[in-house]
């Protein structure tokens, strides 16, 4: 509790902390804090504005921030470099969560917020522009339970379990698989949540499977054993209400290899409508790419329309803001069509995942008015290019789903979907034909580019309408959307409401009976 006590005292002292002679922006080093600390904070802050920062720098920031707290140096830090301390704090939160727990991370976020509020007007003093953000920090208030969420007036109640593999909230909140975190935390803090299983319409089972498999190296067998134990021993209401339980899959696989034996009647929220099944999931890697075709396949029956629902992948708010800053109006866009990404020459597994369309696209790179090639070194350069393109190719990757589809929408670029069996979210109320094109994968040829060029040249009003429809509808894919009437959470609840209205309710396996004979 020592850190928490220190935070409370320091947070209270900073509310009206007097500004130093140099406006708390000198950042020269003072007391036990060397100037190198603020140099580190500036360099990481600067790099964050253009690209992803390597993990080791965040670890160093966490070490430094906790040393400042433990050394009773907060007052000196605020007086010398208030926004440097705020930067240390915001970049340290995922590390603090792992070392000390989520409650500490929540308290230190409030410290950051207090510093940013009081000294934010000084962010451009002394020749440096503090960003005061990370790629994930826009989502922290909701993830930390600091922003209660509504239920959009819907008559739904969701019971949310606690599970062992849903604890790394902040450190798992990055990248395209972060849907597993954001949907969980949104339900946790929404008015839809109930702690009374008797009044629950649904039961949400949070597991950060994609995160722990990538960050902790858990193998398929370990995940299988975890889920089997979870379903048979820990989910207290599964035996009676299994079909009302919700499992979320944030990648192209269901990370519970034996799912069909245990949870086939439950509801799946999935980014992929044709998930990849493997006879040995541990072949599922770049290093063993040649085994993929022999051991893995897309399953056409694993996703059940009417029971399950497709959800969007996650795009970080940092990326959304960067793309919005550089996207051009429709009539000012320079390129007809764009694609910058990997093919099987860069990722061997694409050769065995029926993703040859990516190689086909690379053959179009020399056509006029296209921007096609491999990845940009700096992600902000990629975003800027997307903002100058009318159409952006969204080809099949490892799965039929592709997070690129959602990413290009935030650049205002009309997606050309080249993934034949892709499942699209919210098709029951979103008219995807009004803001995208879906083209056969085996016809990624110069004729496709010519067709797109014809639209730009001879039907500019139609292209402009599609662009306008993107701007109107992309909030449905923004997990940081604050619009009550338009967010993926509302879309998910609409899907659940339809399932509630259309299902036959049962009384469970027993009634008029109390367990244990009491």
N, C-alpha and C positions, 0 to 999 in steps of 0.2 A: 504493500500500500504506500510505500515511501514515495514512489514516482507520482502517484495520483495526488497525494497530499501536496507535494511540491507544485504540481500543475495548478491545483486550485488556488494556492497562495499567489503564484506568479500571474495567473490569469486575472485574478482580482486586482493585482497591483498594476497591470498593464492597461486597464480600462481607461485610466486618466493619467497614464505615465507621462511625465513632462518630456517635451522634445529637447534633444541636446542642442548644443550651439551650432552644430553642423547639420541639424535636422534629422538626426538618427540615420544618416546615410553615408557617413565618412568611410566606414568599413575598413579601418586601419588596423584593427586588432586592439584589444584592451584586456588588461588583467590576465587571466589564464587562457584567453582566446587569441590565438595568433592570427595574423592577417591571412595566412594560408587557408584558414577555415572559410573566409568569405570569398577568396579566390575560387575555391572548390565549388561553393554555392553558385557563384556567378557562371562558372564554366558549365556546370550541369544544367542550370536554368537556361543558358544560351543554347546549348545543344538540344534541349527538349523542344525548343521552338521550331526545329527543322527536321528532327529525326528521333528514332528510338534510342534511349540511353542504355548502354550495357548494364547488366545486373550488378556487376561489382561496384559501380559508382553509387547505386542506391544503397548497397550495403555499407559503403564508406560514409555516406550521408547519415545513415541510421546510427552508426558508431559515433560519429561526431555530435549529432544532436543529443544523444543520450549522455555523452560526456559533458556537454554544456549543462544539462539538467543536474547531473550528479555532482558537478563541481560548483553548484550554487552560483553560476555565472550568468544567469538569465538577465539580470538587471544590466550588467555590463554589455551583454549582447544586444539588448534592445536599444540601449543608449548609443552604441557604436554602429549597429547595422541591423535595424529592426526587420527590414525586408529580407535580409540574408538569413536571419533566424526563422522567419516565416517560410522561406524556401527550404531550409533544412527540415523543418517540421513536415511540410506537405510531401516531400520526397521520402520521408522516413516512415510514413504511416504503415505501409505494407510490412516493412521490417519490424516495426513496433508490434504489429498484430502477431507476427510469428513468434516474437521473443516474449512479449508480455501479455498478449491477449487483445481481443477486440475492444474491451472496455477502455483500455489505455489508449488505443488508437482513436477512439471516439473523443476522449478528453483532449488529446493532443491536436485533433482536428479543430476543436473549439479554440484552442490556443492560436493555431494558425489563422482561424477566421477572425479572431479578435485583433491580431496584429495586422492582417490585411485590411480590416475595416478602419483601424485607426491611422495606419501609415500608408495606405494604398495610394493616396494622392502624391506620395513622394517617389513613386516607382520609376520615374524618369529623371530623378535628380542625379547629379554627379556623373553624367554621361553614360548611364547604363539603364536599360529598360527591363525591369524585372517582370517576368511573365506571371509569376505566382500561380503556377498550375503544373500538373503533370498530365500525361496522356489519359489518366484514369480519374483525375480528381473531380471532374464535373459530376461524376456519379457518386462521390463519397457521401454527401448529405443523405441521399436516399438509402444507400447501402448501410450506413451507420445508424439508421433509424431516426434521423434528425428532421425528416420531412414526412409526416403522416400522409398516406395516400387514400384516395376515396375509392368507392366501389362503383362509381359512375351511375349511381341510382339503381343498380341491378340487384335483383333478389337472389343473391348467391352467397353461400357460406362455405368457406374452405378451411379445413383443419390442416395445419402445417406441422409435419413431424420435425423432430431434431434427429440428425444422423451424424455418425462419426466423420464421414467424408464430406461434410458441408460446413467446415469451420474456417477455411482459408478465404474469407470473404474478399478482402482487399487484394491479396496477392493472386487470386483467381479471377479478378474483375477486368482483365485485359485480354485483348485478342478476340477473334471471331467466335470462340466457344463460350464467351462470357454470358451468353443467354442463360446458362444453367445457374449462374449467380444472380443475375438481375431479376429474373422471374421469381426466384425463391425469395429474395429480399423484398421485392415489391409486395408479394403476397403476405410476407411477415408483417409488414407495416401498413397494410391496407385495411379499409373498413370491411373488406370481404372476409377477413380472417375471423375464425371462431376457435375458442379453446374447448368448446363443448362438442365432443364427437356426435352426440345425439342430434344436434341441429345441423351438422355438416352435410352439405350436398356432395362435396368432394374432399379427398384427402391427398394433399400434395407431398410427395416424397423427394426431398432435396438430396442430390448427390452430385458433387462436382467431379464427375467421372473423367471428362476430357482433361481437366486441369491436373488431377492427381496422377493420371497416367502419363502426361507429358512432363510434369514438374517433379514428380516423385518416382517416376519409372515403374509404376505398378503394372504388372503383366495381366493378360486376359484371365489367367487362372485365378489370380488374386482377386480380381474384380468379380469373377463368377462366384467365388466362395463368399465374398462380402455380401453380394446381393442375395444369395441363397439364405444366408444367416439372417439378413435383414428381413426378408419376406416371411420366413418361417418362424422367427423367434422375436423380432423386435417391433414389427408393425402390428400393434395390438388390435387394430380394427380390420386388418386385411382379410382374415378368415370369413368375417361376416359381410364385408363391403368391398371385396377385391375389385369388382368392375368400376367402383367409384374412385379408385386410387389413380393418381396421375404421376407418370414418370416422364421426365424430360430428357431428350437426347440432343446434344448440341453439336454433334458431328455426324458424319455419314454412316456411323455404326451405332448399333445398340450395344452399349458397353457391358451388357449382361449376356454373355454367350448362351446361357440356358434360359433366356427370357421366355421362350415359347412353352416351356414346361411349367412355368410358375406364374407369369403375369400376362398371358396372352389376352385375357379379357379386360385388362386395365386400359386406361386411356393413355395414349402416347402423344406428347407434344414434341414434335421433331422437325429439325431443319431439312431432313431428307425423307422423301416419300418412297424411295426405293433403296432402303439401307443395304449396306454391304454386309453379307454373311460370309464367314470363313470357316473351313473345317479346322483350321488352326489360326487363331487370331494373332499369334505372335509372328506370323509371316508378314504381318501388316506393317511393313517398314520399307524405307528406301534401300536399306542394306540387303534386304532379301526380296528385292523387287521382282526378280525372275520367278519367284514362287507365287506371286500374287494371282496370276491368271489361272494357275492350277488349283489354288486352294480357296479363292474368294470369288464372289459373284454378287450381282445386284439381285435382291429378293423382291419379286413383284407382289407377294402376298403378305409381307410382314407389316405393311402399313394398311390399315383398314379405313376406308372413307366412311364417314358417319360416326365412327368411334374415335379415330385419331385426328389430329390437326397439324398442319404444317405451320411453322412459325418462322419469322425472319432470323437470320444470323445477326450477330452484334457488330456494330460499327462504333468505334469510340467517339465520344463527343468532341474530343480534340481534333480528330480527323474531319468530322462534320463541319466544325467551325473553320478549319483551314480551307476546306473545299469551297465553302460558302463565300469566303473572302476573295477567291480568285475566279469563281465561275462567271462566265460572260453571258450576256443575253443571247438568245437564239441567233439573231441575225448578225451578230458580231463574231461568231465562231469560225475559226480558220479551217479546221480539218473536217472532212466528211465522216471518217471513221477512225477509231483508235483501239489498239490493244497493246499492252506492255505487260508481259508475264512469261512464265516458264513453259517449256514444252518438254518432250521426252529427252531432248538433248541435254537438258539441265536437271530434270527429275526423272530418273529411269522408270519409276513406278507408273508414270503416265503411259508408257508404252504398253503396259499390261492392264490398264484401267479404261480402255476404250476412249482415250482422250486424244486421239490422233488429230482431232479438229484443231488443237493448239498448234501442231506442226503445219497444218494446212494454212492457218492464218499467217504464219511467218513467211510463207511463199508469196503473200500479197504485199509485202513491205515496200516494194518499189513502185507500186501504183501511185498515180497522182492523188494528192489531197488526202492521204492516209498517214497515220503515225502508228507504225507497227514495229515492235522490237521486243527486247527483253527488259527486265526491270531497271528502273532508274536507281542510281546510287542513293539519292535523297528522296524521301517519300514526298516532301513538299513540292519537288519538281514534277513528280508524277501527278500530284493533285492539280498543279497548274496546267499540265498538258490536258488532263481530263476536262478541265473547264473551258478548253478551246475546241472541243470535239462535239459534233452534232450527235453522232452515234458511237456507242462503245460496245465492243464485242464482249459477251459474257459466256465463254465456252465451258463445257464440262471439265471438271477437274477429277479428283479421285472419286468423288461422288457426283451424282447428277446436280446436286445443289452447288452453288458457288457464292461465297460471300461477296465476290466482285459485283454480282448483280445489285446488291444493296449499296455497295460502295459508290458505284458510278451514278446511282440515282442522286446521291448527295452532292455530286458535281454537276447536276442538272443535265447529265448526258443520257440520251435515250438508249436503253439497253437493247442490244440485239442478242437474244438468248439462243445459244447454240448448244443445247442440251436436251435431247429429244424427250426424255422421260422425267424431266424436272417437275417437282411439285411446287406450286406457288402458294404463298400464304394469303389467306383472306379472299380467295377467289369468289366466295359466295356473295361478297358485296363490293369488291374492288374490280373495276374493269381494266384488267391488265392490257387489253388490246388498245386502250386509249393512251398508254404511255410507254409501250414497249413493242418490239417485234420478236416473234419466235420463228426461227428459220431452221430447216433440217441440217443436222450436223454434217452430213456428207455432201452438202452443197455450199461449203465455204470456199467459194471460187471468185474469180474476177466478176462474174455476173452479179454476185451479191453486192459487191462494191459499186458496180454500175447502177444497180437498183437504188441503192442509198443515195448515190450522187444525183440520180434523176429526181428523187424526192426533194433534195436540197435545192436543186436548180429550178425545177418546174412546179414544185408544190411547196413553196416555203411557208405558206399559211398553215398547211397540214403539219409540217415539222414544228412550227411555232406552237400550234395547239398541243402537240404531244409534249413539248417542253413545258408548257404551262400546266399540263396535267401532272407532270412529275412534281412540280413545285407544290401543287395542291395536295398530292397524295403521299409524299415521302415521309410525312410525319407518322404514318402507320408503321414505319420501319425503324423509328428512332426510339431506342429504349431510354433515352434521356428526355423525351418529349414531355413538356409540362402542360400540353393541351388536353383538357378533359375530354374533348370530343374526338381526339385523334392521337392514338398511341398504340404500340403493339400490345400493351396490357389490355386496352379496351377490346382490341381484336381478339385476343385470347379469351377474354370473358364472354364475348359474343358467342364464340365457338362452344364454350362450356354451357352457356345459357341454352343453346339449341339442343345440346345433349341432355340437359336436365329436362327440358320440355318434351323431348321425344322418347325418353326411355321409360321402361316399365320398372317402377320401384318395387322392391320386395321388403319383407319384414325381417330379412336375415335368416340365419339357420335356426335360431330359437327365439321364442318370445314367451313371456310369463315365467321366465326362468332366471335365477340368479346363480352365477357360477359359484362353485364350492358348496352348494346346497343351503346357502343362507337365506 
